């Protein structure tokens, strides 16, 4: 064998050994990360495929046997801020990682809305990314503030998002928000609900201090949201085609419509509670307008999600930044921990 041939063989051997070594290092690193999570008490995250396949119809009593919970993982490490999924029946079980990062997320009808951080040389920016059922990007839009809320209509056609334009908390008064609604059928974007006509007490209402947040869709044409003005918050019902919002009730924030469309879960300011933790989870019956206070006594600064027709999920501060809890919507039972290190859940088929 010539010297040139021997060198070629040697080079090939070196490349193979290098590949084996790299694979071993990657495998060991993955095992080490999983071991560290387990030792730290954090959930186990595994590679896999996450999809947003919609159920045939909205759940009314319990998730389907094949239903999954998709949410933002808050576990420290390479999968922090990544969308993960778990069986709806086992929310604390091993997580399947998606490789898609989102700060805020929601999904329905095979459509996802992901509010994402975009690192930059001068500073980070943010964008709203519309995802298909396989978490592939369909379109994206720049955001003019910090992501805080997102929702998708039951059919998957309409999406909405809210950002903080100034400030970063709903507890005080020194903040400003912008809420947008997008029709993915026509790609028409209503950049700000502040452009809609406001009807209060049967009359057109105008004020420079108007803010909107927390959209929840009834269908592709109608929604509920929070309106803040004059130091008060109101539940409003919106009409996309007419571009109007009409006040319904005072002291309602971050509404979330039940799967059957008859009740709204929301956070209510309660007199006497601390200024930085003023809310209690409450459910409003839209037919009788009767309110039911839930058994969660801690202040919940979140837009709750209906896991099914009788159970709500919401986030509370935790060791990793946030944990998911659940409570019955009828005012009974006790709150229970769903899973740690998690935010922004959605139930998908």
Phi and psi in degrees as a GROMACS rama.xvg file:
@    title "Ramachandran Plot"
@    xaxis  label "Phi"
@    yaxis  label "Psi"
@TYPE xy
-71.3795  165.25  UNK-2
-62.8365  -40.89  UNK-3
-61.4919  -41.3714  UNK-4
-64.9935  -41.9444  UNK-5
-62.1201  -39.6468  UNK-6
-64.8785  -38.0495  UNK-7
-64.4398  -43.1872  UNK-8
-62.9121  -43.1191  UNK-9
-62.0563  -42.3644  UNK-10
-62.5367  -40.8671  UNK-11
-64.3093  -41.584  UNK-12
-62.4525  -43.0404  UNK-13
-60.8986  -41.5972  UNK-14
-64.6236  -41.9706  UNK-15
-61.9923  -46.9963  UNK-16
-62.5438  -37.2905  UNK-17
-64.9946  -41.0497  UNK-18
-63.6937  -42.8931  UNK-19
-62.0363  -42.7021  UNK-20
-63.9407  -42.3049  UNK-21
-63.1673  -45.3936  UNK-22
-60.1198  -39.8532  UNK-23
-65.0225  -41.198  UNK-24
-64.764  -45.9944  UNK-25
-61.0221  -44.5715  UNK-26
-62.147  -45.2666  UNK-27
-63.5687  -39.5953  UNK-28
-63.7778  -41.5542  UNK-29
-63.334  -43.6714  UNK-30
-63.8644  -39.9393  UNK-31
-64.8514  -42.1727  UNK-32
-63.0151  -42.9427  UNK-33
-64.0195  -41.12  UNK-34
-63.8948  -41.3484  UNK-35
-62.9823  -39.8432  UNK-36
-61.6891  -44.9417  UNK-37
-64.5536  -42.57  UNK-38
-66.5386  -33.0209  UNK-39
-83.5543  -2.45204  UNK-40
84.628  6.7406  UNK-41
-84.3252  160.014  UNK-42
-65.2881  151.294  UNK-43
-82.8494  133.4  UNK-44
-117.301  130.133  UNK-45
-123.011  149.172  UNK-46
-68.519  153.603  UNK-47
173.15  -161.841  UNK-48
-120.292  128.845  UNK-49
-113.986  128.754  UNK-50
-128.029  160.59  UNK-51
-113.157  38.1084  UNK-52
-60.9076  128.169  UNK-53
-83.649  147.568  UNK-54
-67.902  162.772  UNK-55
-62.481  -33.0702  UNK-56
-148.59  157.923  UNK-57
-60.6062  142.338  UNK-58
-65.3546  143.75  UNK-59
-119.134  -23.8899  UNK-60
-131.291  -39.3295  UNK-61
-155.769  152.936  UNK-62
-59.9745  150.164  UNK-63
-64.327  158.833  UNK-64
-60.1044  -27.9903  UNK-65
-98.3149  7.03606  UNK-66
-65.8189  151.882  UNK-67
-132.227  154.669  UNK-68
-104.888  122.26  UNK-69
-110.273  134.85  UNK-70
-158.718  171.196  UNK-71
-82.6692  123.415  UNK-72
-81.9369  133.332  UNK-73
-105.899  8.92234  UNK-74
-65.1038  132.529  UNK-75
-64.9865  138.994  UNK-76
132.39  -165.369  UNK-77
-67.0144  -17.1051  UNK-78
-104.584  9.33082  UNK-79
-63.8565  138.781  UNK-80
72.4455  7.92393  UNK-81
-91.5162  145.089  UNK-82
-70.3691  131.703  UNK-83
-131.058  164.073  UNK-84
-134.237  152.009  UNK-85
-140.11  158.084  UNK-86
-59.8058  136.646  UNK-87
-58.7207  -29.2014  UNK-88
-80.5966  -10.5994  UNK-89
-139.698  65.8617  UNK-90
-64.1116  -20.9515  UNK-91
-93.778  5.21901  UNK-92
-76.9324  -178.982  UNK-93
-56.8127  142.364  UNK-94
-100.167  140.457  UNK-95
-97.5136  121.821  UNK-96
-84.39  148.887  UNK-97
-107.328  -24.4024  UNK-98
82.597  4.42987  UNK-99
-109.713  121.888  UNK-100
-91.0233  136.244  UNK-101
-148.187  140.009  UNK-102
-87.0979  -39.0346  UNK-103
-131.1  147.723  UNK-104
-154.528  147.179  UNK-105
-155.919  159.283  UNK-106
-153.559  149.601  UNK-107
-167.68  151.243  UNK-108
57.4569  27.7021  UNK-109
80.7258  8.20946  UNK-110
-117.28  139.671  UNK-111
-120.984  149.644  UNK-112
-121.35  123.28  UNK-113
-119.906  118.228  UNK-114
-96.3612  116.291  UNK-115
-123.717  146.522  UNK-116
-83.8005  137.567  UNK-117
-119.425  104.941  UNK-118
-62.0329  142.777  UNK-119
-137.55  167.65  UNK-120
-67.6707  -45.3666  UNK-121
-81.4082  -39.2868  UNK-122
-178.922  166.251  UNK-123
-74.068  149.707  UNK-124
-124.849  179.036  UNK-125
-135.813  152.489  UNK-126
-144.682  154.004  UNK-127
-97.734  125.313  UNK-128
-117.717  122.063  UNK-129
-86.1626  125.963  UNK-130
-110.604  148.471  UNK-131
-88.7143  -173.483  UNK-132
-64.317  -20.8829  UNK-133
-100.378  17.5443  UNK-134
63.7734  25.3673  UNK-135
-91.2591  142.158  UNK-136
-68.5704  131.537  UNK-137
-97.7396  -51.7352  UNK-138
-152.201  161.705  UNK-139
-139.084  158.321  UNK-140
-138.493  137.714  UNK-141
-68.2993  146.409  UNK-142
-110.41  141.601  UNK-143
-97.408  23.6748  UNK-144
-174.516  -169.353  UNK-145
-85.6663  126.141  UNK-146
-60.2407  140.093  UNK-147
-139.528  -35.624  UNK-148
-140.833  150.962  UNK-149
-153.993  148.566  UNK-150
-152.902  154.27  UNK-151
-126.373  141.517  UNK-152
-69.1205  157.474  UNK-153
-53.6217  -34.1652  UNK-154
-78.1626  -18.6514  UNK-155
92.7679  -1.62565  UNK-156
-80.7617  -42.939  UNK-157
-101.209  139.183  UNK-158
-131.235  153.743  UNK-159
-142.42  152.437  UNK-160
-149.593  154.812  UNK-161
-128.483  140.919  UNK-162
-128.667  151.467  UNK-163
-80.457  118.479  UNK-164
-82.0583  -35.072  UNK-165
-146.226  148.469  UNK-166
78.3482  171.647  UNK-167
-148.741  25.9778  UNK-168
-153.466  142.194  UNK-169
-84.6488  -7.22349  UNK-170
-70.1859  -34.618  UNK-171
-96.7862  -160.969  UNK-172
-115.495  -11.8635  UNK-173
-90.417  65.5521  UNK-174
-147.869  158.821  UNK-175
-138.884  139.54  UNK-176
-122.808  161.981  UNK-177
-135.872  127.545  UNK-178
-117.313  131.222  UNK-179
-120.053  150.537  UNK-180
-127.292  132.261  UNK-181
-122.47  132.839  UNK-182
-96.9917  109.757  UNK-183
-78.3636  -6.49773  UNK-184
-78.3213  -36.8858  UNK-185
-114.56  -11.9426  UNK-186
63.3051  28.2941  UNK-187
-79.6171  129.937  UNK-188
-113.908  119.855  UNK-189
-90.2491  103.022  UNK-190
-66.2698  -26.4121  UNK-191
-153.058  130.58  UNK-192
-66.1801  -13.8625  UNK-193
-65.8328  -14.8386  UNK-194
-83.1501  -10.7263  UNK-195
-77.2109  154.024  UNK-196
-77.8049  130.977  UNK-197
-98.1527  127.988  UNK-198
-113.233  116.04  UNK-199
-127.168  125.974  UNK-200
55.6116  37.2272  UNK-201
80.7171  1.75023  UNK-202
-125.285  152.774  UNK-203
-66.3043  132.126  UNK-204
-116.9  135.326  UNK-205
-134.002  140.052  UNK-206
-162.78  142.582  UNK-207
-73.4383  -10.3275  UNK-208
-99.7679  16.8727  UNK-209
-69.2381  134.613  UNK-210
-136.222  145.594  UNK-211
-124.563  148.875  UNK-212
-163.082  170.104  UNK-213
68.531  51.6461  UNK-214
-67.76  140.918  UNK-215
-136.839  130.496  UNK-216
-90.0288  135.189  UNK-217
-83.5125  -41.8996  UNK-218
-160.141  -163.677  UNK-219
-76.6785  -7.12968  UNK-220
-114.639  -18.0978  UNK-221
-133.917  150.746  UNK-222
-152.331  166.65  UNK-223
-116.362  156.363  UNK-224
-160.812  175.072  UNK-225
-99.1479  133.184  UNK-226
-114.45  131.357  UNK-227
-117.791  131.824  UNK-228
-165.272  144.946  UNK-229
59.3324  29.3036  UNK-230
78.7122  7.36788  UNK-231
-123.28  155.721  UNK-232
-114.197  149.648  UNK-233
-138.147  146.044  UNK-234
-79.8903  129.147  UNK-235
-122.769  149.331  UNK-236
-107.116  128.01  UNK-237
-108.472  150.557  UNK-238
-122.959  112.496  UNK-239
-65.803  -44.7746  UNK-240
-66.1431  -43.5924  UNK-241
-79.5897  -14.4885  UNK-242
55.479  50.4692  UNK-243
-130.699  154.566  UNK-244
-131.245  138.18  UNK-245
-123.465  130.811  UNK-246
-68.4084  141.954  UNK-247
-117.322  -43.0929  UNK-248
-161.926  148.281  UNK-249
-86.7248  161.192  UNK-250
60.5577  49.5524  UNK-251
-129.396  124.69  UNK-252
-129.939  145.5  UNK-253
50.6488  59.5483  UNK-254
-67.7685  152.297  UNK-255
-142.015  114.857  UNK-256
-79.1758  136.303  UNK-257
-67.8547  159.298  UNK-258
-56.8823  -31.5368  UNK-259
-91.5627  1.66341  UNK-260
75.7461  12.9881  UNK-261
-102.194  -16.6497  UNK-262
-134.616  154.08  UNK-263
-124.01  124.878  UNK-264
-88.0648  143.124  UNK-265
-157.745  168.94  UNK-266
-102.177  131.478  UNK-267
-116.274  131.976  UNK-268
-73.5727  130.182  UNK-269
-116.29  127.562  UNK-270
-60.2496  139.638  UNK-271
94.8128  -12.4046  UNK-272
-83.1147  158.989  UNK-273
-57.1822  148.148  UNK-274
-62.9077  -29.4559  UNK-275
-93.3078  1.38943  UNK-276
-148.433  64.1504  UNK-277
-94.5461  3.02153  UNK-278
-106.008  152.385  UNK-279
-130.986  137.921  UNK-280
-68.6263  133.718  UNK-281
-142.18  152.063  UNK-282
-120.192  132.43  UNK-283
-108.754  125.382  UNK-284
-81.7168  116.271  UNK-285
-72.6849  -16.5647  UNK-286
-84.8161  -39.9006  UNK-287
-104.259  -13.2398  UNK-288
60.4138  27.0008  UNK-289
-87.4009  135.865  UNK-290
-98.8056  143.09  UNK-291
-124.722  117.942  UNK-292
-76.7385  134.343  UNK-293
-89.3228  166.738  UNK-294
-80.9033  -3.51434  UNK-295
-73.6564  112.298  UNK-296
-92.7218  -9.86275  UNK-297
-80.7576  155.531  UNK-298
-73.7169  124.349  UNK-299
-109.562  109.046  UNK-300
-100.905  74.9555  UNK-301
-157.949  160.335  UNK-302
-97.3173  104.263  UNK-303
-60.9142  156.732  UNK-304
-119.629  135.288  UNK-305
-80.0785  114.103  UNK-306
-71.9097  -31.4418  UNK-307
-161.697  -165.574  UNK-308
-72.1785  -8.24376  UNK-309
-132.983  3.04604  UNK-310
-134.308  136.989  UNK-311
-112.79  143.311  UNK-312
-115.22  147.353  UNK-313
-159.994  163.599  UNK-314
-105.386  149.101  UNK-315
-135.028  154.861  UNK-316
-57.2401  142.351  UNK-317
-145.508  -176.75  UNK-318
-61.1712  -28.7009  UNK-319
-99.9391  2.01072  UNK-320
118.327  -29.3144  UNK-321
-171.849  143.055  UNK-322
-125.053  154.865  UNK-323
-98.7556  131.652  UNK-324
-121.623  164.001  UNK-325
-135.572  149.817  UNK-326
-149.994  151.148  UNK-327
-70.5015  144.075  UNK-328
-84.7741  -5.93329  UNK-329
-94.7468  4.30172  UNK-330
89.3002  3.91299  UNK-331
-103.849  -177.19  UNK-332
67.1939  -171.365  UNK-333
-126.846  149.859  UNK-334
-60.369  145.429  UNK-335
-135.455  145.967  UNK-336
-75.4276  125.005  UNK-337
-83.9297  -53.9456  UNK-338
-165.006  150.99  UNK-339
-88.6303  165.724  UNK-340
52.4883  57.6979  UNK-341
-152.44  147.239  UNK-342
-146.478  163.699  UNK-343
51.9854  65.3816  UNK-344
-84.254  157.402  UNK-345
-147.317  138.879  UNK-346
-91.8317  124.493  UNK-347
-127.144  162.183  UNK-348
